[in-house]
Amino acid sequence: MDVKKIYMDANALLEGHFKLSSGNHSQFYLQSAKVLEDPKTAKLLADALAVQIKESGLKIDTVCAPALGGLIAGFALAQALDCRYIFAERVGGEMSIRRGFEVSKGERVLMCEDIITTGGSAMEAAAVVESFGGVIVGVAALANRGFCKRENSSVTTKPNCKLPQNIPFFALDDFEFEMYAPEDCPLCKSGSEAIKPGSRGN
């Protein structure tokens, strides 16, 4: 499966000058919402991701996604894995699991995002799952920004990866784009102004 082509065909691989949710800047941005607006494509990607997870033999009770970015990907993956689905959301800036969702002690939970950069949001949501007694057994995403090593990939884990190394991380492809701290950004130095896309921008 050519995931990069799927993103490009959906006009979801953007080029410009972007401020990422991490605060860093990049010339490229993955806008997964443009890919996932087509239910057939969402199913295609989730089914392919589910194949990887099933082949690993990982036992999963529930998929949990952090809102907003992971909502559609998480639901589609739970459907492909034939398991329960819940989501976490920010309330007052803090991740929370509410709306009547419960997590049982020992429940095996797979965290799911549309894109994993450092994995910070996934791990914030994972901490809430663990506070209920759930066990995080893995992390999954449609795309990996290349900071964390996924299963069956030659990409090595970078220092700012926040995913634990003792659980598997599944993704369909690696997108390794240069990112810059604002003070070191060559795009800023050329006079360009960064825009903030995505769920925390537009």
Secondary structure, DSSP 4 states (H G I P E B T S, - for coil): --HHHHHHHTT-EEEEEEE-TTS-EEEEEE-HHHHHTSHHHHHHHHHHHHHHHHHHT---SEEEEETTTTHHHHHHHHHHHT-EEEEEEEETTEEE--TT----TT-EEEEEEEEESS-HHHHHHHHHHHHTT-EEEEEEEEEE-SSSPPTT--PPPPTT--S-TTS-EEES-B----EE-GGG-HHHHTT---B--STTT-
